[in-house]
Amino acid sequence: MKELGESTRSVHAGFEPDEKTGSVQTPIFQTSTYVQSDFAEHTGYEYSRTQNPTRDALQEAVAILESPGVKAYGSAFASGMAAISTVTQLLESGSHIIAASDLYGGTGRYFDQVLSKFGIETTYSELGPGDLEACARENTKMLWLETPTNPLLNIHDIAELSAKAHERGWLVVVDNTFASPVLQRPLELGADISCSSSTKYVAGHSDVISGYVVTRSEELNEKIRFLQNTIGAVPSPLDCFLILRGIRTLAIRMERHCDNAEYLAQKLSSHPKVTRLLYPGLEGHGGHDVAASQMRRFGGMISLEIEGGEAAARRFAKASKLFTTAESLGGVESLINHPWSMTHAATPEARRLEVGVTPGLVRLSVGIEDAEDLWKDIENALNASS
């Protein structure tokens, strides 16, 4: 599917008419088990934790989206965190991870409070020039990236960092949630694994929890599939169906998310009440050039601080009529999040402040509403913030 456009690929990835009925939608195989013709003789399906036809279709679809034209392997999980925890279980006790310092709070919580109990340590770094070398240890086994990061929208050069990591024999994992495979494909840039919370842009309608992992390595895929089956954190057939339905409009939704975010970022860049604005599509953003080289567009996420700090941010959120205060992101509706007290509350306060997650920071997930309506709503909320 390499030669196809993004919308065509989104509509057709993983979709084949049902052989028995001709259904153009992948059926929901709502079953836990399958008939066997004899002991351990079956059609390839024996138990739905291990295999399910609806999940198979989803896994094929995300593999095509993340790696069109080159064979890849997708594995679906019950949440983005289930996907992340499964990937880290490729490591042995005593291993060391280097991770981006600004990353989703739930990932940091898992690294610090769960993985550490099993002898796996994590060093957080801004991953600037020389940082990778400074953080490296003899037991370093994995480099963990987010780009754009959550919530500060920092950009990391996937190709450059992957090349350096591979020189040392490390696995490179990229959490691609903020970009989606429509805007960025980490495997094409050298990463070993691309993972995502498909809850967000991939499903796109705030009605399902799921995650996935994609790799081009058959060896890694076998290990991941073993863990998927052994641990069992798999999505239900209905969840898989809902994500497949969302994928069919992924490309066209991402265009609208990007259109709206770019429009709002330009408007916000000159607003006197905005004291800090973070969006990689702005030329003044420190990672703009790298983002332009590895992303097709700059995404639908904006973070900002408003004059007056946390109190003003709270008034801003309460005054907004179209941006709903809620966890998550990437749905068709616009959402506002307060990382300090919501997504990153579990991150130690000193680390939050060190990387720039402050009490006054708000994160906007820009939806697909009419851009001018969103701007009027933001403008009114900014006026009310003081």
C-alpha positions, 0 to 999 in steps of 0.5 A, spaced: 500 500 500 506 504 499 503 507 493 496 509 495 494 516 498 493 516 506 486 516 505 485 511 501 490 507 505 486 508 511 479 506 508 482 500 505 488 497 510 486 491 513 479 490 510 477 484 506 470 483 505 467 477 509 468 470 505 462 467 508 457 473 507 460 478 503 460 483 509 464 490 507 465 491 515 469 486 519 464 482 523 465 482 530 467 475 532 464 475 539 466 468 541 471 466 547 473 459 543 472 455 537 470 448 535 476 443 534 476 437 529 480 433 533 484 434 539 489 440 538 486 440 531 483 447 529 483 452 523 488 457 526 483 459 532 483 456 538 481 461 544 480 469 543 486 471 548 490 468 543 487 469 536 481 472 534 479 474 527 476 481 528 483 483 532 487 480 526 484 485 522 485 490 526 493 488 527 493 488 520 491 495 519 495 498 524 501 494 521 500 497 514 498 504 517 505 504 520 509 501 515 506 501 508 510 497 503 514 494 508 512 487 511 510 489 519 507 486 524 502 489 529 499 487 536 493 490 539 492 491 546 487 493 551 490 500 552 496 504 551 499 502 557 498 495 556 502 496 550 507 500 553 508 495 559 508 489 554 514 492 550 518 493 556 517 486 558 522 484 552 527 487 557 531 482 563 531 484 570 537 489 571 536 493 564 537 500 564 532 505 559 534 512 557 527 515 556 525 522 554 524 527 560 518 530 558 513 524 556 506 522 558 505 521 566 502 514 566 509 512 562 513 515 567 509 512 573 510 505 570 517 506 569 518 509 576 513 505 580 512 498 577 518 497 573 523 499 578 521 494 583 523 488 578 530 491 577 529 495 571 532 503 572 530 509 567 534 515 566 530 521 563 534 526 559 532 531 554 536 528 549 540 534 546 547 533 543 551 529 548 546 527 552 545 520 550 552 518 551 552 521 558 546 517 560 549 510 557 551 505 561 553 498 560 546 495 562 542 500 557 538 496 553 532 501 550 531 508 548 524 510 549 522 516 545 515 520 544 515 525 539 512 530 539 512 529 547 506 530 552 505 535 554 510 540 552 510 538 544 518 537 544 521 534 538 526 528 537 530 526 531 528 519 530 533 517 525 539 520 528 537 518 535 536 511 532 542 510 529 546 512 535 542 507 539 543 502 534 551 503 534 550 500 542 545 495 540 539 498 544 532 497 542 529 504 540 521 505 541 517 511 539 510 512 542 507 515 536 500 517 539 501 524 538 502 524 531 499 518 529 501 513 523 498 518 518 503 524 520 509 520 522 512 513 521 517 511 526 519 505 523 521 508 516 526 513 520 529 507 524 525 505 530 525 498 532 518 499 535 512 504 534 507 503 539 501 508 540 494 509 544 489 507 539 484 510 544 486 517 541 487 519 534 487 512 531 480 510 534 478 518 534 471 518 537 473 517 545 469 511 545 474 505 546 480 504 550 486 500 546 493 500 544 498 497 539 505 495 538 508 495 531 515 492 528 518 490 522 522 485 526 519 478 525 523 476 531 521 481 535 514 480 533 514 473 536 516 475 542 511 480 543 506 475 541 508 471 546 507 476 551 501 478 548 498 471 549 501 470 556 499 476 559 493 476 556 491 484 556 488 484 549 482 488 547 475 485 546 472 484 539 467 490 539 473 494 541 477 492 535 471 493 531 470 500 533 477 502 532 477 499 525 471 503 524 475 509 526 481 508 522 477 508 516 476 516 517 483 517 520 487 520 514 481 525 513 480 527 521 488 528 521 487 533 516 482 537 519 485 536 526 492 539 523 488 545 519 485 547 526 491 547 530 495 551 525 490 556 525 489 557 532 496 557 534 497 562 529 492 566 532 495 565 539 502 567 537 500 574 537 495 574 543 497 578 549 495 574 554 498 568 552 505 567 555 508 561 553 505 557 546 508 550 544 506 548 537 511 545 533 508 548 527 510 555 529 517 557 526 519 559 532 519 552 536 525 549 537 524 543 534 520 546 528 525 544 522 526 536 525 518 536 525 518 538 518 523 533 516 520 527 519 512 529 520 507 530 514 504 535 518 504 538 525 499 535 529 492 537 533 495 538 540 497 545 542 500 547 549 500 554 552 500 558 559 496 564 560 498 570 564 496 569 571 498 562 572 494 556 574 488 561 577 487 564 570 488 557 567 482 555 571 478 561 569 480 559 562 477 552 562 471 554 566 469 559 561 470 555 554 464 552 551 467 548 546 473 545 549 471 540 554 475 539 560 477 532 560 483 526 560 485 524 553 486 527 547 485 525 539 477 525 539 473 529 534 471 533 540 476 539 542 478 537 549 482 541 555 487 538 560 491 541 566 497 536 566 499 539 573 493 536 576 491 531 571 495 527 566 502 528 570 500 529 577 503 522 579 510 525 576 514 528 582 513 535 582 521 537 582 521 533 575 515 537 573 518 543 574 524 541 571 522 540 564 517 545 564 510 542 566 508 548 570 501 549 574 499 554 569 500 550 563 494 547 559 494 542 553 489 543 548 486 537 544 484 541 538 478 537 535 474 537 528 469 543 529 469 549 525 476 553 526 473 560 527 468 557 532 474 554 536 477 561 535 471 565 538 471 560 544 478 561 546 478 568 545 472 569 549 475 564 554 482 568 554 478 574 556 474 571 562 481 568 564 483 575 568 
